[in-house]
């Protein structure tokens, strides 16, 4: 089963709705489990908006770029090695 990834703005909206209409009604309206809502509420009360920020994407942009460049360079190197092997055989 694929899980929904909620943005910070969506989480704040759901928390605000839960304050107005109640936890159960907000969960039904937005399709969130009560456990998730209570966890968000606890994190929001403890750390504020920083507690609700997305943490599942821990790799930095620089690291992702470096990994992509590394992948490209490895592919180029393997192609060059194949060309050299073909030249040696001729």
BALOBA-1460 file (C-alpha; in Angstrom, 3 decimals):
// residues 90
<rec num="1" residu="x" x="0.000" y="0.000" z="0.000"/>
<rec num="2" residu="x" x="1.332" y="3.420" z="-0.919"/>
<rec num="3" residu="x" x="1.225" y="5.988" z="1.822"/>
<rec num="4" residu="x" x="0.232" y="9.610" z="1.333"/>
<rec num="5" residu="x" x="2.972" y="12.140" z="1.927"/>
<rec num="6" residu="x" x="1.532" y="15.278" z="3.455"/>
<rec num="7" residu="x" x="3.151" y="18.670" z="2.966"/>
<rec num="8" residu="x" x="3.743" y="21.097" z="5.792"/>
<rec num="9" residu="x" x="0.912" y="23.349" z="4.608"/>
<rec num="10" residu="x" x="-1.516" y="20.420" z="4.456"/>
<rec num="11" residu="x" x="-0.568" y="19.283" z="7.951"/>
<rec num="12" residu="x" x="-1.098" y="22.792" z="9.329"/>
<rec num="13" residu="x" x="-4.470" y="23.027" z="7.589"/>
<rec num="14" residu="x" x="-5.570" y="19.681" z="9.025"/>
<rec num="15" residu="x" x="-4.420" y="20.667" z="12.520"/>
<rec num="16" residu="x" x="-6.352" y="23.929" z="12.268"/>
<rec num="17" residu="x" x="-9.447" y="22.068" z="11.106"/>
<rec num="18" residu="x" x="-9.115" y="19.637" z="13.996"/>
<rec num="19" residu="x" x="-9.148" y="22.558" z="16.425"/>
<rec num="20" residu="x" x="-12.325" y="23.922" z="14.832"/>
<rec num="21" residu="x" x="-14.357" y="20.802" z="14.094"/>
<rec num="22" residu="x" x="-12.755" y="18.185" z="16.319"/>
<rec num="23" residu="x" x="-10.214" y="15.463" z="15.744"/>
<rec num="24" residu="x" x="-12.529" y="12.724" z="14.469"/>
<rec num="25" residu="x" x="-14.375" y="14.984" z="12.041"/>
<rec num="26" residu="x" x="-11.117" y="16.416" z="10.638"/>
<rec num="27" residu="x" x="-9.702" y="12.903" z="10.189"/>
<rec num="28" residu="x" x="-12.763" y="11.850" z="8.236"/>
<rec num="29" residu="x" x="-12.765" y="14.991" z="6.110"/>
<rec num="30" residu="x" x="-9.095" y="14.746" z="5.089"/>
<rec num="31" residu="x" x="-8.631" y="10.976" z="5.199"/>
<rec num="32" residu="x" x="-5.989" y="10.971" z="7.915"/>
<rec num="33" residu="x" x="-5.710" y="8.402" z="10.664"/>
<rec num="34" residu="x" x="-6.242" y="9.645" z="14.186"/>
<rec num="35" residu="x" x="-2.827" y="8.275" z="15.167"/>
<rec num="36" residu="x" x="-1.141" y="10.428" z="12.517"/>
<rec num="37" residu="x" x="-3.074" y="13.489" z="13.600"/>
<rec num="38" residu="x" x="-2.192" y="12.994" z="17.257"/>
<rec num="39" residu="x" x="1.479" y="12.513" z="16.313"/>
<rec num="40" residu="x" x="1.449" y="15.723" z="14.246"/>
<rec num="41" residu="x" x="-0.252" y="17.577" z="17.085"/>
<rec num="42" residu="x" x="2.335" y="16.364" z="19.602"/>
<rec num="43" residu="x" x="5.226" y="17.329" z="17.309"/>
<rec num="44" residu="x" x="3.666" y="20.720" z="16.568"/>
<rec num="45" residu="x" x="3.184" y="21.471" z="20.262"/>
<rec num="46" residu="x" x="6.746" y="20.389" z="21.059"/>
<rec num="47" residu="x" x="8.765" y="21.915" z="18.183"/>
<rec num="48" residu="x" x="6.335" y="24.103" z="16.283"/>
<rec num="49" residu="x" x="6.398" y="24.064" z="12.481"/>
<rec num="50" residu="x" x="9.905" y="22.566" z="12.477"/>
<rec num="51" residu="x" x="8.469" y="19.397" z="14.022"/>
<rec num="52" residu="x" x="6.095" y="18.940" z="11.077"/>
<rec num="53" residu="x" x="8.639" y="19.355" z="8.300"/>
<rec num="54" residu="x" x="9.242" y="16.434" z="5.975"/>
<rec num="55" residu="x" x="12.166" y="14.293" z="7.132"/>
<rec num="56" residu="x" x="12.016" y="11.328" z="4.758"/>
<rec num="57" residu="x" x="14.113" y="13.095" z="2.106"/>
<rec num="58" residu="x" x="17.374" y="13.304" z="4.031"/>
<rec num="59" residu="x" x="19.770" y="13.494" z="1.063"/>
<rec num="60" residu="x" x="20.888" y="16.975" z="0.191"/>
<rec num="61" residu="x" x="20.660" y="18.334" z="-3.330"/>
<rec num="62" residu="x" x="24.468" y="18.433" z="-3.582"/>
<rec num="63" residu="x" x="24.714" y="14.757" z="-2.656"/>
<rec num="64" residu="x" x="22.063" y="13.793" z="-5.210"/>
<rec num="65" residu="x" x="23.864" y="15.824" z="-7.893"/>
<rec num="66" residu="x" x="27.193" y="14.200" z="-7.009"/>
<rec num="67" residu="x" x="25.664" y="10.717" z="-7.186"/>
<rec num="68" residu="x" x="24.145" y="11.481" z="-10.600"/>
<rec num="69" residu="x" x="27.467" y="12.809" z="-11.896"/>
<rec num="70" residu="x" x="29.227" y="9.738" z="-10.514"/>
<rec num="71" residu="x" x="26.750" y="7.463" z="-12.319"/>
<rec num="72" residu="x" x="27.336" y="9.289" z="-15.613"/>
<rec num="73" residu="x" x="31.118" y="9.153" z="-15.231"/>
<rec num="74" residu="x" x="31.040" y="5.420" z="-14.481"/>
<rec num="75" residu="x" x="28.987" y="4.840" z="-17.626"/>
<rec num="76" residu="x" x="31.448" y="6.883" z="-19.727"/>
<rec num="77" residu="x" x="34.385" y="4.997" z="-18.235"/>
<rec num="78" residu="x" x="32.834" y="1.616" z="-18.994"/>
<rec num="79" residu="x" x="32.121" y="2.695" z="-22.589"/>
<rec num="80" residu="x" x="35.733" y="3.853" z="-22.980"/>
<rec num="81" residu="x" x="37.006" y="0.535" z="-21.612"/>
<rec num="82" residu="x" x="34.870" y="-1.351" z="-24.136"/>
<rec num="83" residu="x" x="36.272" y="0.790" z="-26.972"/>
<rec num="84" residu="x" x="39.841" y="0.114" z="-25.824"/>
<rec num="85" residu="x" x="39.161" y="-3.629" z="-25.640"/>
<rec num="86" residu="x" x="37.773" y="-3.618" z="-29.182"/>
<rec num="87" residu="x" x="40.851" y="-1.708" z="-30.437"/>
<rec num="88" residu="x" x="43.155" y="-4.218" z="-28.754"/>
<rec num="89" residu="x" x="41.401" y="-7.108" z="-30.430"/>
<rec num="90" residu="x" x="41.814" y="-5.496" z="-33.858"/>
